[in-house]
């Protein structure tokens, strides 16, 4: 599994990861099966945000103290480390603020339980709160790890095209990134 820190088409940094290798098929408990089914059905986040949240969550499963992060290589090590540190700080603050706002909405969702039918508002809110909480835990763990930044030629070409606002080259560069790093749907993550 690889982690990436690169600018999207709006020149904002995105943090995402490639898909992990397929795990060994294990029979889950009923609660775990229910949780996985709920996550797939209630996942309402756009793909850009979803991939970032999943990348933060995946950091929790990594045991190594050093984490390799692939970037464009346009900035020197000191600048990319400071940009990444600032990015993590902003993301942590944003996630904590969202958790606080969602916790204020939780009592309202309890009142909605009086309405007939399933309380989808509560389920979606609870799922979002769990995702936010896991992301905050992942960000905290990520801040403690040592980061090894690895430059990538295809990501460098992407960011250089962004600098020149050369939108005609975007599709071919995104396809090259998908091919080089094995990332699915990179057009939805970095492109429009």
Buried (B, 14 or more C-beta within 10 A) or exposed (E): EBBBBBBBBEEEBBBBBBBEEEEEEEEEEEEEEEEEEBEEEBBEBEEBBBBBBBBBBBBEEBEEEEBEBBBBBBBEEEEBBEBBEEBBEEBBEBBBEBBEEBEEBEEEBEEEEEEEEEBEBBBBBBBBBBBBBBBBBBBBBBBEBEBEBEBBEBBBBBBBBBEEEEEEBBEEBBEBBBEEBEBEBBBBBBBE
